[in-house]
Amino acid sequence: MNAKDVKCPICGTVNRSLDLDETDGWMECEHCHNAVQILAYTKTKRIPVYQMADCNLLVPLSKKR
């Protein structure tokens, strides 16, 4: 278990012994009861973004006549 102390971004209360890896960064504040996601603990994947000009090079489009 990777317990961490995290400060609530809304009310500033320190929430102790939270395992944010298990909840993908989500926590509910013990004081104000707001649910927030701490982005430093989220699991993200990079998604490639292609421009239309690059797509013609990858897969040639047939020309309609």
mmCIF file of the N, C-alpha and C atoms, coordinates in Angstrom:
data_MODEL
# 
_entry.id   MODEL 
# 
loop_
_atom_site.group_PDB 
_atom_site.id 
_atom_site.type_symbol 
_atom_site.label_atom_id 
_atom_site.label_alt_id 
_atom_site.label_comp_id 
_atom_site.label_asym_id 
_atom_site.label_entity_id 
_atom_site.label_seq_id 
_atom_site.pdbx_PDB_ins_code 
_atom_site.Cartn_x 
_atom_site.Cartn_y 
_atom_site.Cartn_z 
_atom_site.occupancy 
_atom_site.B_iso_or_equiv 
_atom_site.pdbx_formal_charge 
_atom_site.auth_seq_id 
_atom_site.auth_comp_id 
_atom_site.auth_asym_id 
_atom_site.auth_atom_id 
_atom_site.pdbx_PDB_model_num 
ATOM 1   N N  . MET A 1 1  ? 0.851   -1.183 0.000   1.00 0.00 ? 1  MET A N  1 
ATOM 2   C CA . MET A 1 1  ? 0.000   0.000  0.000   1.00 0.00 ? 1  MET A CA 1 
ATOM 3   C C  . MET A 1 1  ? 0.890   1.237  0.000   1.00 0.00 ? 1  MET A C  1 
ATOM 4   N N  . ASN A 1 2  ? 0.521   2.213  -0.789  1.00 0.00 ? 2  ASN A N  1 
ATOM 5   C CA . ASN A 1 2  ? 1.293   3.439  -0.954  1.00 0.00 ? 2  ASN A CA 1 
ATOM 6   C C  . ASN A 1 2  ? 0.530   4.595  -0.324  1.00 0.00 ? 2  ASN A C  1 
ATOM 7   N N  . ALA A 1 3  ? 0.475   4.680  0.995   1.00 0.00 ? 3  ALA A N  1 
ATOM 8   C CA . ALA A 1 3  ? -0.318  5.700  1.677   1.00 0.00 ? 3  ALA A CA 1 
ATOM 9   C C  . ALA A 1 3  ? 0.387   7.050  1.608   1.00 0.00 ? 3  ALA A C  1 
ATOM 10  N N  . LYS A 1 4  ? -0.382  8.075  1.279   1.00 0.00 ? 4  LYS A N  1 
ATOM 11  C CA . LYS A 1 4  ? 0.154   9.433  1.171   1.00 0.00 ? 4  LYS A CA 1 
ATOM 12  C C  . LYS A 1 4  ? -0.765  10.405 1.904   1.00 0.00 ? 4  LYS A C  1 
ATOM 13  N N  . ASP A 1 5  ? -0.191  11.501 2.360   1.00 0.00 ? 5  ASP A N  1 
ATOM 14  C CA . ASP A 1 5  ? -0.969  12.598 2.932   1.00 0.00 ? 5  ASP A CA 1 
ATOM 15  C C  . ASP A 1 5  ? -1.173  13.629 1.832   1.00 0.00 ? 5  ASP A C  1 
ATOM 16  N N  . VAL A 1 6  ? -2.439  13.974 1.563   1.00 0.00 ? 6  VAL A N  1 
ATOM 17  C CA . VAL A 1 6  ? -2.767  14.866 0.454   1.00 0.00 ? 6  VAL A CA 1 
ATOM 18  C C  . VAL A 1 6  ? -3.628  16.008 0.968   1.00 0.00 ? 6  VAL A C  1 
ATOM 19  N N  . LYS A 1 7  ? -3.293  17.220 0.520   1.00 0.00 ? 7  LYS A N  1 
ATOM 20  C CA . LYS A 1 7  ? -4.051  18.412 0.891   1.00 0.00 ? 7  LYS A CA 1 
ATOM 21  C C  . LYS A 1 7  ? -5.217  18.592 -0.077  1.00 0.00 ? 7  LYS A C  1 
ATOM 22  N N  . CYS A 1 8  ? -6.415  18.823 0.458   1.00 0.00 ? 8  CYS A N  1 
ATOM 23  C CA . CYS A 1 8  ? -7.600  19.042 -0.368  1.00 0.00 ? 8  CYS A CA 1 
ATOM 24  C C  . CYS A 1 8  ? -7.453  20.377 -1.107  1.00 0.00 ? 8  CYS A C  1 
ATOM 25  N N  . PRO A 1 9  ? -7.635  20.389 -2.438  1.00 0.00 ? 9  PRO A N  1 
ATOM 26  C CA . PRO A 1 9  ? -7.500  21.642 -3.183  1.00 0.00 ? 9  PRO A CA 1 
ATOM 27  C C  . PRO A 1 9  ? -8.655  22.610 -2.943  1.00 0.00 ? 9  PRO A C  1 
ATOM 28  N N  . ILE A 1 10 ? -9.744  22.145 -2.348  1.00 0.00 ? 10 ILE A N  1 
ATOM 29  C CA . ILE A 1 10 ? -10.909 23.003 -2.130  1.00 0.00 ? 10 ILE A CA 1 
ATOM 30  C C  . ILE A 1 10 ? -10.859 23.684 -0.766  1.00 0.00 ? 10 ILE A C  1 
ATOM 31  N N  . CYS A 1 11 ? -10.675 22.890 0.309   1.00 0.00 ? 11 CYS A N  1 
ATOM 32  C CA . CYS A 1 11 ? -10.725 23.486 1.652   1.00 0.00 ? 11 CYS A CA 1 
ATOM 33  C C  . CYS A 1 11 ? -9.361  23.560 2.330   1.00 0.00 ? 11 CYS A C  1 
ATOM 34  N N  . GLY A 1 12 ? -8.356  22.852 1.815   1.00 0.00 ? 12 GLY A N  1 
ATOM 35  C CA . GLY A 1 12 ? -7.012  22.925 2.374   1.00 0.00 ? 12 GLY A CA 1 
ATOM 36  C C  . GLY A 1 12 ? -6.736  21.942 3.497   1.00 0.00 ? 12 GLY A C  1 
ATOM 37  N N  . THR A 1 13 ? -7.683  21.088 3.857   1.00 0.00 ? 13 THR A N  1 
ATOM 38  C CA . THR A 1 13 ? -7.480  20.106 4.915   1.00 0.00 ? 13 THR A CA 1 
ATOM 39  C C  . THR A 1 13 ? -6.544  19.002 4.430   1.00 0.00 ? 13 THR A C  1 
ATOM 40  N N  . VAL A 1 14 ? -5.625  18.576 5.289   1.00 0.00 ? 14 VAL A N  1 
ATOM 41  C CA . VAL A 1 14 ? -4.722  17.484 4.944   1.00 0.00 ? 14 VAL A CA 1 
ATOM 42  C C  . VAL A 1 14 ? -5.427  16.170 5.250   1.00 0.00 ? 14 VAL A C  1 
ATOM 43  N N  . ASN A 1 15 ? -5.606  15.346 4.227   1.00 0.00 ? 15 ASN A N  1 
ATOM 44  C CA . ASN A 1 15 ? -6.204  14.024 4.372   1.00 0.00 ? 15 ASN A CA 1 
ATOM 45  C C  . ASN A 1 15 ? -5.067  13.018 4.464   1.00 0.00 ? 15 ASN A C  1 
ATOM 46  N N  . ARG A 1 16 ? -5.050  12.230 5.516   1.00 0.00 ? 16 ARG A N  1 
ATOM 47  C CA . ARG A 1 16 ? -3.921  11.356 5.808   1.00 0.00 ? 16 ARG A CA 1 
ATOM 48  C C  . ARG A 1 16 ? -4.165  9.913  5.363   1.00 0.00 ? 16 ARG A C  1 
ATOM 49  N N  . SER A 1 17 ? -3.080  9.272  4.999   1.00 0.00 ? 17 SER A N  1 
ATOM 50  C CA . SER A 1 17 ? -3.041  7.841  4.653   1.00 0.00 ? 17 SER A CA 1 
ATOM 51  C C  . SER A 1 17 ? -3.995  7.472  3.527   1.00 0.00 ? 17 SER A C  1 
ATOM 52  N N  . LEU A 1 18 ? -3.881  8.151  2.399   1.00 0.00 ? 18 LEU A N  1 
ATOM 53  C CA . LEU A 1 18 ? -4.711  7.840  1.236   1.00 0.00 ? 18 LEU A CA 1 
ATOM 54  C C  . LEU A 1 18 ? -3.895  7.047  0.224   1.00 0.00 ? 18 LEU A C  1 
ATOM 55  N N  . ASP A 1 19 ? -4.507  6.020  -0.352  1.00 0.00 ? 19 ASP A N  1 
ATOM 56  C CA . ASP A 1 19 ? -3.867  5.241  -1.407  1.00 0.00 ? 19 ASP A CA 1 
ATOM 57  C C  . ASP A 1 19 ? -4.441  5.703  -2.742  1.00 0.00 ? 19 ASP A C  1 
ATOM 58  N N  . LEU A 1 20 ? -3.854  6.744  -3.319  1.00 0.00 ? 20 LEU A N  1 
ATOM 59  C CA . LEU A 1 20 ? -4.389  7.337  -4.540  1.00 0.00 ? 20 LEU A CA 1 
ATOM 60  C C  . LEU A 1 20 ? -4.071  6.513  -5.781  1.00 0.00 ? 20 LEU A C  1 
ATOM 61  N N  . ASP A 1 21 ? -3.087  5.624  -5.701  1.00 0.00 ? 21 ASP A N  1 
ATOM 62  C CA . ASP A 1 21 ? -2.808  4.739  -6.839  1.00 0.00 ? 21 ASP A CA 1 
ATOM 63  C C  . ASP A 1 21 ? -3.960  3.758  -7.047  1.00 0.00 ? 21 ASP A C  1 
ATOM 64  N N  . GLU A 1 22 ? -4.566  3.321  -5.976  1.00 0.00 ? 22 GLU A N  1 
ATOM 65  C CA . GLU A 1 22 ? -5.667  2.361  -6.043  1.00 0.00 ? 22 GLU A CA 1 
ATOM 66  C C  . GLU A 1 22 ? -6.931  2.974  -6.630  1.00 0.00 ? 22 GLU A C  1 
ATOM 67  N N  . THR A 1 23 ? -7.161  4.263  -6.378  1.00 0.00 ? 23 THR A N  1 
ATOM 68  C CA . THR A 1 23 ? -8.390  4.935  -6.819  1.00 0.00 ? 23 THR A CA 1 
ATOM 69  C C  . THR A 1 23 ? -8.178  5.797  -8.058  1.00 0.00 ? 23 THR A C  1 
ATOM 70  N N  . ASP A 1 24 ? -7.042  5.646  -8.717  1.00 0.00 ? 24 ASP A N  1 
ATOM 71  C CA . ASP A 1 24 ? -6.703  6.426  -9.916  1.00 0.00 ? 24 ASP A CA 1 
ATOM 72  C C  . ASP A 1 24 ? -6.698  7.927  -9.632  1.00 0.00 ? 24 ASP A C  1 
ATOM 73  N N  . GLY A 1 25 ? -6.268  8.298  -8.428  1.00 0.00 ? 25 GLY A N  1 
ATOM 74  C CA . GLY A 1 25 ? -6.130  9.703  -8.068  1.00 0.00 ? 25 GLY A CA 1 
ATOM 75  C C  . GLY A 1 25 ? -7.351  10.328 -7.420  1.00 0.00 ? 25 GLY A C  1 
ATOM 76  N N  . TRP A 1 26 ? -8.459  9.601  -7.311  1.00 0.00 ? 26 TRP A N  1 
ATOM 77  C CA . TRP A 1 26 ? -9.681  10.153 -6.721  1.00 0.00 ? 26 TRP A CA 1 
ATOM 78  C C  . TRP A 1 26 ? -9.653  10.049 -5.203  1.00 0.00 ? 26 TRP A C  1 
ATOM 79  N N  . MET A 1 27 ? -10.183 11.074 -4.535  1.00 0.00 ? 27 MET A N  1 
ATOM 80  C CA . MET A 1 27 ? -10.323 11.056 -3.079  1.00 0.00 ? 27 MET A CA 1 
ATOM 81  C C  . MET A 1 27 ? -11.545 11.866 -2.682  1.00 0.00 ? 27 MET A C  1 
ATOM 82  N N  . GLU A 1 28 ? -12.097 11.553 -1.517  1.00 0.00 ? 28 GLU A N  1 
ATOM 83  C CA . GLU A 1 28 ? -13.170 12.355 -0.942  1.00 0.00 ? 28 GLU A CA 1 
ATOM 84  C C  . GLU A 1 28 ? -12.610 12.993 0.314   1.00 0.00 ? 28 GLU A C  1 
ATOM 85  N N  . CYS A 1 29 ? -12.693 14.309 0.404   1.00 0.00 ? 29 CYS A N  1 
ATOM 86  C CA . CYS A 1 29 ? -12.134 15.044 1.533   1.00 0.00 ? 29 CYS A CA 1 
ATOM 87  C C  . CYS A 1 29 ? -12.880 14.679 2.820   1.00 0.00 ? 29 CYS A C  1 
ATOM 88  N N  . GLU A 1 30 ? -12.124 14.473 3.891   1.00 0.00 ? 30 GLU A N  1 
ATOM 89  C CA . GLU A 1 30 ? -12.720 14.136 5.184   1.00 0.00 ? 30 GLU A CA 1 
ATOM 90  C C  . GLU A 1 30 ? -13.450 15.325 5.803   1.00 0.00 ? 30 GLU A C  1 
ATOM 91  N N  . HIS A 1 31 ? -13.082 16.537 5.404   1.00 0.00 ? 31 HIS A N  1 
ATOM 92  C CA . HIS A 1 31 ? -13.675 17.732 6.008   1.00 0.00 ? 31 HIS A CA 1 
ATOM 93  C C  . HIS A 1 31 ? -14.851 18.277 5.194   1.00 0.00 ? 31 HIS A C  1 
ATOM 94  N N  . CYS A 1 32 ? -14.640 18.555 3.912   1.00 0.00 ? 32 CYS A N  1 
ATOM 95  C CA . CYS A 1 32 ? -15.694 19.180 3.095   1.00 0.00 ? 32 CYS A CA 1 
ATOM 96  C C  . CYS A 1 32 ? -16.494 18.169 2.274   1.00 0.00 ? 32 CYS A C  1 
ATOM 97  N N  . HIS A 1 33 ? -16.066 16.895 2.251   1.00 0.00 ? 33 HIS A N  1 
ATOM 98  C CA . HIS A 1 33 ? -16.768 15.791 1.570   1.00 0.00 ? 33 HIS A CA 1 
ATOM 99  C C  . HIS A 1 33 ? -16.906 15.987 0.064   1.00 0.00 ? 33 HIS A C  1 
ATOM 100 N N  . ASN A 1 34 ? -16.043 16.783 -0.540  1.00 0.00 ? 34 ASN A N  1 
ATOM 101 C CA . ASN A 1 34 ? -16.024 16.914 -2.000  1.00 0.00 ? 34 ASN A CA 1 
ATOM 102 C C  . ASN A 1 34 ? -15.122 15.835 -2.583  1.00 0.00 ? 34 ASN A C  1 
ATOM 103 N N  . ALA A 1 35 ? -15.541 15.260 -3.693  1.00 0.00 ? 35 ALA A N  1 
ATOM 104 C CA . ALA A 1 35 ? -14.724 14.270 -4.393  1.00 0.00 ? 35 ALA A CA 1 
ATOM 105 C C  . ALA A 1 35 ? -13.901 14.994 -5.451  1.00 0.00 ? 35 ALA A C  1 
ATOM 106 N N  . VAL A 1 36 ? -12.591 14.811 -5.405  1.00 0.00 ? 36 VAL A N  1 
ATOM 107 C CA . VAL A 1 36 ? -11.689 15.455 -6.361  1.00 0.00 ? 36 VAL A CA 1 
ATOM 108 C C  . VAL A 1 36 ? -10.692 14.419 -6.868  1.00 0.00 ? 36 VAL A C  1 
ATOM 109 N N  . GLN A 1 37 ? -10.138 14.689 -8.043  1.00 0.00 ? 37 GLN A N  1 
ATOM 110 C CA . GLN A 1 37 ? -9.106  13.822 -8.601  1.00 0.00 ? 37 GLN A CA 1 
ATOM 111 C C  . GLN A 1 37 ? -7.793  14.587 -8.603  1.00 0.00 ? 37 GLN A C  1 
ATOM 112 N N  . ILE A 1 38 ? -6.796  14.015 -7.976  1.00 0.00 ? 38 ILE A N  1 
ATOM 113 C CA . ILE A 1 38 ? -5.464  14.599 -7.942  1.00 0.00 ? 38 ILE A CA 1 
ATOM 114 C C  . ILE A 1 38 ? -4.736  14.110 -9.193  1.00 0.00 ? 38 ILE A C  1 
ATOM 115 N N  . LEU A 1 39 ? -4.471  15.006 -10.125 1.00 0.00 ? 39 LEU A N  1 
ATOM 116 C CA . LEU A 1 39 ? -3.965  14.620 -11.442 1.00 0.00 ? 39 LEU A CA 1 
ATOM 117 C C  . LEU A 1 39 ? -2.566  14.018 -11.409 1.00 0.00 ? 39 LEU A C  1 
ATOM 118 N N  . ALA A 1 40 ? -1.818  14.270 -10.356 1.00 0.00 ? 40 ALA A N  1 
ATOM 119 C CA . ALA A 1 40 ? -0.472  13.704 -10.271 1.00 0.00 ? 40 ALA A CA 1 
ATOM 120 C C  . ALA A 1 40 ? -0.500  12.183 -10.122 1.00 0.00 ? 40 ALA A C  1 
ATOM 121 N N  . TYR A 1 41 ? -1.631  11.614 -9.724  1.00 0.00 ? 41 TYR A N  1 
ATOM 122 C CA . TYR A 1 41 ? -1.730  10.176 -9.487  1.00 0.00 ? 41 TYR A CA 1 
ATOM 123 C C  . TYR A 1 41 ? -2.582  9.450  -10.518 1.00 0.00 ? 41 TYR A C  1 
ATOM 124 N N  . THR A 1 42 ? -2.996  10.120 -11.570 1.00 0.00 ? 42 THR A N  1 
ATOM 125 C CA . THR A 1 42 ? -3.813  9.464  -12.590 1.00 0.00 ? 42 THR A CA 1 
ATOM 126 C C  . THR A 1 42 ? -2.933  8.657  -13.525 1.00 0.00 ? 42 THR A C  1 
ATOM 127 N N  . LYS A 1 43 ? -3.511  7.623  -14.084 1.00 0.00 ? 43 LYS A N  1 
ATOM 128 C CA . LYS A 1 43 ? -2.804  6.803  -15.060 1.00 0.00 ? 43 LYS A CA 1 
ATOM 129 C C  . LYS A 1 43 ? -3.247  7.256  -16.442 1.00 0.00 ? 43 LYS A C  1 
ATOM 130 N N  . THR A 1 44 ? -2.336  7.811  -17.194 1.00 0.00 ? 44 THR A N  1 
ATOM 131 C CA . THR A 1 44 ? -2.689  8.326  -18.512 1.00 0.00 ? 44 THR A CA 1 
ATOM 132 C C  . THR A 1 44 ? -1.941  7.558  -19.593 1.00 0.00 ? 44 THR A C  1 
ATOM 133 N N  . LYS A 1 45 ? -2.504  7.548  -20.775 1.00 0.00 ? 45 LYS A N  1 
ATOM 134 C CA . LYS A 1 45 ? -1.863  6.949  -21.938 1.00 0.00 ? 45 LYS A CA 1 
ATOM 135 C C  . LYS A 1 45 ? -1.781  8.003  -23.023 1.00 0.00 ? 45 LYS A C  1 
ATOM 136 N N  . ARG A 1 46 ? -0.667  8.023  -23.717 1.00 0.00 ? 46 ARG A N  1 
ATOM 137 C CA . ARG A 1 46 ? -0.493  8.974  -24.813 1.00 0.00 ? 46 ARG A CA 1 
ATOM 138 C C  . ARG A 1 46 ? -1.208  8.449  -26.044 1.00 0.00 ? 46 ARG A C  1 
ATOM 139 N N  . ILE A 1 47 ? -1.958  9.312  -26.690 1.00 0.00 ? 47 ILE A N  1 
ATOM 140 C CA . ILE A 1 47 ? -2.690  8.964  -27.900 1.00 0.00 ? 47 ILE A CA 1 
ATOM 141 C C  . ILE A 1 47 ? -2.106  9.774  -29.048 1.00 0.00 ? 47 ILE A C  1 
ATOM 142 N N  . PRO A 1 48 ? -1.673  9.107  -30.123 1.00 0.00 ? 48 PRO A N  1 
ATOM 143 C CA . PRO A 1 48 ? -1.104  9.867  -31.242 1.00 0.00 ? 48 PRO A CA 1 
ATOM 144 C C  . PRO A 1 48 ? -2.188  10.654 -31.980 1.00 0.00 ? 48 PRO A C  1 
ATOM 145 N N  . VAL A 1 49 ? -1.834  11.843 -32.407 1.00 0.00 ? 49 VAL A N  1 
ATOM 146 C CA . VAL A 1 49 ? -2.747  12.701 -33.161 1.00 0.00 ? 49 VAL A CA 1 
ATOM 147 C C  . VAL A 1 49 ? -2.139  12.920 -34.539 1.00 0.00 ? 49 VAL A C  1 
ATOM 148 N N  . TYR A 1 50 ? -2.917  12.636 -35.559 1.00 0.00 ? 50 TYR A N  1 
ATOM 149 C CA . TYR A 1 50 ? -2.442  12.778 -36.931 1.00 0.00 ? 50 TYR A CA 1 
ATOM 150 C C  . TYR A 1 50 ? -3.152  13.939 -37.615 1.00 0.00 ? 50 TYR A C  1 
ATOM 151 N N  . GLN A 1 51 ? -2.428  14.640 -38.458 1.00 0.00 ? 51 GLN A N  1 
ATOM 152 C CA . GLN A 1 51 ? -3.003  15.674 -39.301 1.00 0.00 ? 51 GLN A CA 1 
ATOM 153 C C  . GLN A 1 51 ? -3.465  15.021 -40.596 1.00 0.00 ? 51 GLN A C  1 
ATOM 154 N N  . MET A 1 52 ? -4.448  15.592 -41.261 1.00 0.00 ? 52 MET A N  1 
ATOM 155 C CA . MET A 1 52 ? -4.960  15.018 -42.504 1.00 0.00 ? 52 MET A CA 1 
ATOM 156 C C  . MET A 1 52 ? -3.871  14.922 -43.576 1.00 0.00 ? 52 MET A C  1 
ATOM 157 N N  . ALA A 1 53 ? -2.956  15.864 -43.603 1.00 0.00 ? 53 ALA A N  1 
ATOM 158 C CA . ALA A 1 53 ? -1.868  15.813 -44.581 1.00 0.00 ? 53 ALA A CA 1 
ATOM 159 C C  . ALA A 1 53 ? -0.987  14.583 -44.348 1.00 0.00 ? 53 ALA A C  1 
ATOM 160 N N  . ASP A 1 54 ? -0.821  14.181 -43.101 1.00 0.00 ? 54 ASP A N  1 
ATOM 161 C CA . ASP A 1 54 ? -0.025  12.998 -42.788 1.00 0.00 ? 54 ASP A CA 1 
ATOM 162 C C  . ASP A 1 54 ? -0.769  11.714 -43.136 1.00 0.00 ? 54 ASP A C  1 
ATOM 163 N N  . CYS A 1 55 ? -2.081  11.714 -43.075 1.00 0.00 ? 55 CYS A N  1 
ATOM 164 C CA . CYS A 1 55 ? -2.867  10.511 -43.353 1.00 0.00 ? 55 CYS A CA 1 
ATOM 165 C C  . CYS A 1 55 ? -2.742  10.084 -44.806 1.00 0.00 ? 55 CYS A C  1 
ATOM 166 N N  . ASN A 1 56 ? -2.608  11.010 -45.724 1.00 0.00 ? 56 ASN A N  1 
ATOM 167 C CA . ASN A 1 56 ? -2.430  10.656 -47.134 1.00 0.00 ? 56 ASN A CA 1 
ATOM 168 C C  . ASN A 1 56 ? -1.127  9.901  -47.347 1.00 0.00 ? 56 ASN A C  1 
ATOM 169 N N  . LEU A 1 57 ? -0.122  10.218 -46.563 1.00 0.00 ? 57 LEU A N  1 
ATOM 170 C CA . LEU A 1 57 ? 1.144   9.513  -46.683 1.00 0.00 ? 57 LEU A CA 1 
ATOM 171 C C  . LEU A 1 57 ? 1.045   8.102  -46.112 1.00 0.00 ? 57 LEU A C  1 
ATOM 172 N N  . LEU A 1 58 ? 0.241   7.920  -45.077 1.00 0.00 ? 58 LEU A N  1 
ATOM 173 C CA . LEU A 1 58 ? 0.111   6.611  -44.452 1.00 0.00 ? 58 LEU A CA 1 
ATOM 174 C C  . LEU A 1 58 ? -0.759  5.673  -45.277 1.00 0.00 ? 58 LEU A C  1 
ATOM 175 N N  . VAL A 1 59 ? -1.926  6.148  -45.701 1.00 0.00 ? 59 VAL A N  1 
ATOM 176 C CA . VAL A 1 59 ? -2.863  5.344  -46.488 1.00 0.00 ? 59 VAL A CA 1 
ATOM 177 C C  . VAL A 1 59 ? -3.323  6.196  -47.655 1.00 0.00 ? 59 VAL A C  1 
ATOM 178 N N  . PRO A 1 60 ? -2.859  5.907  -48.866 1.00 0.00 ? 60 PRO A N  1 
ATOM 179 C CA . PRO A 1 60 ? -3.276  6.729  -50.010 1.00 0.00 ? 60 PRO A CA 1 
ATOM 180 C C  . PRO A 1 60 ? -4.777  6.601  -50.249 1.00 0.00 ? 60 PRO A C  1 
ATOM 181 N N  . LEU A 1 61 ? -5.430  7.711  -50.404 1.00 0.00 ? 61 LEU A N  1 
ATOM 182 C CA . LEU A 1 61 ? -6.864  7.729  -50.671 1.00 0.00 ? 61 LEU A CA 1 
ATOM 183 C C  . LEU A 1 61 ? -7.090  7.663  -52.175 1.00 0.00 ? 61 LEU A C  1 
ATOM 184 N N  . SER A 1 62 ? -8.041  6.827  -52.588 1.00 0.00 ? 62 SER A N  1 
ATOM 185 C CA . SER A 1 62 ? -8.337  6.743  -54.021 1.00 0.00 ? 62 SER A CA 1 
ATOM 186 C C  . SER A 1 62 ? -9.099  7.996  -54.438 1.00 0.00 ? 62 SER A C  1 
ATOM 187 N N  . LYS A 1 63 ? -8.790  8.486  -55.623 1.00 0.00 ? 63 LYS A N  1 
ATOM 188 C CA . LYS A 1 63 ? -9.442  9.700  -56.119 1.00 0.00 ? 63 LYS A CA 1 
ATOM 189 C C  . LYS A 1 63 ? -10.742 9.334  -56.814 1.00 0.00 ? 63 LYS A C  1 
ATOM 190 N N  . LYS A 1 64 ? -11.800 10.024 -56.455 1.00 0.00 ? 64 LYS A N  1 
ATOM 191 C CA . LYS A 1 64 ? -13.096 9.795  -57.102 1.00 0.00 ? 64 LYS A CA 1 
ATOM 192 C C  . LYS A 1 64 ? -13.151 10.573 -58.404 1.00 0.00 ? 64 LYS A C  1 
ATOM 193 N N  . ARG A 1 65 ? -13.746 9.980  -59.441 1.00 0.00 ? 65 ARG A N  1 
ATOM 194 C CA . ARG A 1 65 ? -13.832 10.664 -60.727 1.00 0.00 ? 65 ARG A CA 1 
ATOM 195 C C  . ARG A 1 65 ? -15.247 10.990 -61.036 1.00 0.00 ? 65 ARG A C  1 
# 
